[in-house]
Amino acid sequence: MIKAWAVSAPKEKLVPYEYDPDELGPEEVEIAVEHCGICHSDLSMMHNEWGISSYPVVPGHEVIGKITNMGPLAKGLSVGQRVGVGWMAGSCMHCNPCIGGDQNLCPTGEGTIVGRHGGFADRVRVQWPWAIPLPAGLDPAEAGPLMCGGVTVYTPFEQFEIMSRDRVGVVGIGGLGHLAVKFANAWGCEVTAFTSTDSKADEARAFGAHNVVNSRDDAALASVANSLDLLIVTVNVPLNWRAMINTLGPKGRLHVVGAVLKPIPVIAMELIMQQRSVSGSPNGSPITMRNMVDFAARHNVLPKTEHFPIAKVNEAMAHLEAGKARYRIVLDM
């Protein structure tokens, strides 16, 4: 039996839960969970905000742990190896996106906490490509949030071949945004942080921002117009979208990784005349995740975290829901 924490309906608190995982799949690995980061997506799934939750929900998709068992078709890993697990737990490996290296875009891909039980547990199972070997240089107690939040903000740098000479903006200095600032700085870019909270300015600079702009100050936004090559939006709230798009220089890109639920208005001519783009992306493929953790280890990119024991998981979730996390929460098993 696997011992976990689950909710059986929206808005309920997590309670101890046990389940029988049945026989290990031929391509699966089983992982003893050591640490598990908490992502806002865990809250969204607990509350069924996206309409895709199936109860009971065992959250947790920023897992660090050691492999304890492997199916006969699992490859390239070994029992006792420390790995990380993110949003995805499986993909078909035969559709065009999978064959092309975009397994995170697999139309039948399985989310770690979508129709499966996640990492708020003593053990979790995933298909072997989604168990990402953790480099020795990364602190396992701190690395969990890299597996979802980290790869989400790292992916655009590889996807769009960002150069070290590029100017990168990050909107929102929170759980995702502070990691985006760290990655952009380590990439060698000039980094501009956009925050609605002036008190975060010094912290944004400590994370690696060269410039800090108030995202609610239209005059401040106008002062950086036509200056950025990439603007990563990590927040999930409406913004002054026209002003944000106008911070982009020629061929600049506004890239959304925060789950903004309301439509983003776009004036076509303001894209056309400067050849700007608006795009979005989820997590990352297994190779992107491997590249990300290697880059993070080389450049010492780790989240700023707060730790809670798993027995205080409801306190941790309330801390996150209240907007008090600074900046990612990790559960210790």
GIPE-V159828 format. One record per pair of residues at least 6 apart in sequence whose ideal C-beta (glycine too) atoms are under 8 Angstrom apart, sorted by the first residue. I is the first residue (numbers start at 1). GAP is how many residues later the second one is. Records with the same first field share a line. If there is no record, write none. Layout:
I=GAP + GAP
This chain:
1=17 + 18 + 19
2=16 + 17 + 18 + 19 + 115 + 119 + 120 + 121 + 122
3=13 + 14 + 15 + 118 + 119
4=12 + 13 + 14 + 15 + 54 + 113 + 116 + 117 + 118
5=9 + 10 + 11 + 12 + 53 + 54 + 115 + 116 + 305 + 308
6=8 + 9 + 11 + 49 + 50 + 51 + 52 + 111 + 114
7=6 + 7 + 8 + 39 + 48 + 49 + 50 + 52
8=7 + 47 + 48
9=46
10=36 + 37 + 38 + 43
11=36
12=34
13=301
14=32 + 45 + 106 + 299 + 300 + 303
17=39 + 41
19=39 + 98
21=9 + 96 + 102 + 104
24=6 + 45 + 46 + 47 + 101
25=46 + 100 + 102
26=45 + 46 + 47 + 48
27=44 + 46 + 47 + 63 + 100 + 101
28=42 + 43 + 46 + 97 + 98 + 99 + 100
29=38 + 40 + 41 + 42 + 45 + 48 + 54 + 96 + 97 + 98 + 99 + 102
30=37 + 38 + 39 + 40 + 93 + 94 + 95
31=32 + 34 + 35 + 36 + 37 + 52 + 54 + 92 + 93 + 94 + 95 + 100
32=33 + 34 + 35 + 36 + 90 + 91
33=27 + 30 + 31 + 32 + 86 + 88 + 89 + 90 + 91 + 300
34=30 + 31 + 32 + 48 + 106 + 107 + 298 + 299
35=28 + 29 + 30 + 105 + 106 + 108 + 109 + 295 + 296 + 297 + 298
36=24 + 26 + 27 + 28 + 82 + 83 + 84 + 108 + 274 + 294 + 295 + 297
37=25 + 26 + 107 + 108 + 110 + 111 + 112 + 266 + 268 + 291 + 292 + 293 + 294
38=21 + 22 + 24 + 278 + 279 + 282 + 287 + 290 + 291 + 292 + 293
39=22 + 23 + 106 + 109 + 110 + 136
40=135 + 196 + 280
41=20 + 46 + 72 + 107 + 218
42=17 + 18 + 19 + 71 + 76 + 78 + 275
43=6 + 16 + 274 + 277 + 278
44=6 + 215
45=7 + 8 + 12 + 14 + 68 + 69
46=7 + 11 + 13 + 271
47=6
52=62
53=61
54=60 + 61
57=56
58=55 + 59 + 60 + 61 + 62 + 63
59=54 + 59 + 60 + 61
60=52 + 53 + 58 + 59 + 60 + 61 + 64 + 271
61=24 + 25 + 26 + 50 + 51 + 52 + 57 + 58 + 86 + 87
62=22 + 23 + 24 + 57 + 82 + 83 + 84 + 85 + 86 + 87 + 268
63=21 + 22 + 23 + 49 + 55 + 56 + 61 + 81 + 84
64=18 + 19 + 20 + 70 + 76 + 77 + 79 + 80 + 83
65=17 + 18 + 20 + 54 + 58 + 59 + 268
66=14 + 15 + 16 + 17
67=10 + 11 + 12 + 13 + 14 + 16 + 64
68=11 + 55
69=10
70=7 + 8 + 9 + 58
71=57
73=55
74=54
75=53
76=52
77=6 + 51 + 54 + 56
81=52
82=51 + 52 + 58
83=48 + 49 + 50 + 51
84=47 + 48 + 50 + 59 + 60 + 62 + 63 + 205 + 209
85=27 + 34 + 39 + 41 + 45 + 46 + 47 + 62
86=26 + 44 + 46 + 61 + 62 + 65 + 197 + 198 + 203
87=17 + 24 + 25 + 61 + 195 + 196
88=15 + 16 + 21 + 22 + 23 + 24 + 38 + 42 + 195
89=21 + 22 + 23 + 27 + 36 + 37 + 38 + 41
90=19 + 20 + 36 + 37 + 40
91=7 + 12 + 13 + 15 + 17 + 18 + 19 + 36 + 38 + 39
92=6 + 14 + 16 + 17
93=6 + 10 + 36
95=11 + 12 + 13
97=6 + 8 + 9 + 10
98=8
101=184 + 186
102=183
103=6 + 26 + 182 + 183
104=178 + 179 + 180 + 181 + 184
105=177
110=6 + 17
112=6 + 7 + 12 + 14 + 18
116=9
117=7
118=6
120=190 + 193 + 211
122=211
129=157
130=156
132=15 + 154 + 157 + 158 + 161
133=157 + 160
134=6 + 9 + 159
135=158 + 159 + 161 + 162
136=161
137=160 + 161 + 163
138=8 + 155 + 158 + 159 + 164
139=163
141=166 + 189 + 191
142=160 + 161 + 163 + 188
143=150 + 153 + 159
144=186
145=30 + 34 + 158 + 160 + 183 + 185
146=33 + 146 + 147 + 150 + 155 + 156 + 157
147=142
148=135
149=26 + 27 + 30 + 154 + 179
150=29 + 33 + 142 + 143 + 146 + 151 + 153
151=132 + 133 + 137 + 138 + 141
152=24 + 105 + 129 + 130 + 131 + 132
153=17 + 23 + 24 + 26 + 27 + 30 + 79 + 81 + 104
154=25 + 29 + 130 + 134 + 137 + 138 + 141
155=102 + 126 + 128 + 129 + 133 + 137
156=6 + 74 + 76 + 99 + 101 + 125
157=26 + 27 + 30
158=130 + 133
159=122
160=70 + 93 + 95
162=6 + 25 + 27 + 67 + 68
164=23 + 24 + 25
165=23 + 24
166=23 + 24 + 63 + 64
167=22 + 23 + 25 + 60 + 61 + 62 + 63 + 82
168=16 + 19 + 21 + 22 + 23 + 24 + 60 + 61 + 62 + 63 + 64
169=22 + 23 + 24 + 25 + 44 + 55 + 59 + 61 + 62 + 63 + 78
170=7 + 10 + 11 + 14 + 21 + 22 + 23 + 24 + 39 + 61 + 62 + 64
171=6 + 23 + 44 + 60 + 61 + 62 + 63 + 64 + 68 + 73
172=22 + 23 + 43 + 61 + 62 + 63 + 86
173=8 + 20 + 22 + 24 + 27 + 30 + 31 + 34 + 36 + 154
174=60 + 61 + 151 + 153
175=128 + 150 + 152 + 153
176=58 + 81 + 82
177=16 + 18 + 55 + 57 + 58
178=25 + 26 + 29 + 125 + 126 + 149
179=122 + 124
180=52 + 54
181=10 + 12 + 23 + 26 + 27 + 28
182=25 + 26 + 119
183=112 + 113 + 118
184=7 + 24 + 48
185=6 + 22 + 23 + 24
186=22 + 109 + 113 + 115
190=20 + 21
191=17 + 18 + 19 + 20
192=17 + 18 + 19 + 20 + 21 + 32 + 35 + 36
193=7 + 8 + 11 + 12 + 14 + 16 + 18 + 19 + 20
194=18 + 19 + 20 + 21 + 50
195=6 + 9 + 17 + 18 + 19 + 20
196=18 + 19 + 20
198=16
201=11
204=8
205=7
207=97
211=13
213=7 + 8 + 10 + 11
214=6
215=6 + 24 + 25 + 29
216=24
218=22 + 25
221=19 + 22 + 23 + 25 + 26
222=21 + 24
224=23
225=18 + 21 + 22
226=20 + 21 + 22 + 23 + 24 + 48
227=20 + 22
228=19 + 20 + 21 + 24
229=19 + 20 + 22 + 23 + 24
230=22 + 23 + 25
231=13 + 16 + 17 + 21 + 22 + 23 + 24
232=23 + 25
233=6 + 11 + 21 + 22 + 23 + 24 + 25 + 27
234=23 + 24
235=23 + 25
236=22 + 23 + 24 + 25
237=23
238=22 + 24
241=23 + 24 + 25
242=23 + 25 + 28
244=10
245=9 + 21 + 22 + 25 + 26 + 31 + 33
246=24
248=6 + 26 + 28
249=25
250=24 + 25 + 26
251=23 + 24 + 25 + 26
252=22 + 24 + 25
253=23 + 24 + 25 + 26
254=22 + 23 + 24 + 25
255=23 + 24 + 25 + 26
256=8 + 22 + 23 + 24
257=23 + 24 + 25
264=14
266=12
270=6
271=6 + 7
283=6
284=8
295=6
296=6
303=24 + 25
304=22 + 23 + 24
305=22 + 23 + 24 + 25
306=13 + 19 + 20 + 22 + 23 + 24
307=22 + 23 + 24 + 25
308=7 + 8 + 11 + 21 + 22 + 23 + 24
309=22 + 23
310=21 + 22 + 23
313=18
316=13 + 15
319=6 + 10
320=9
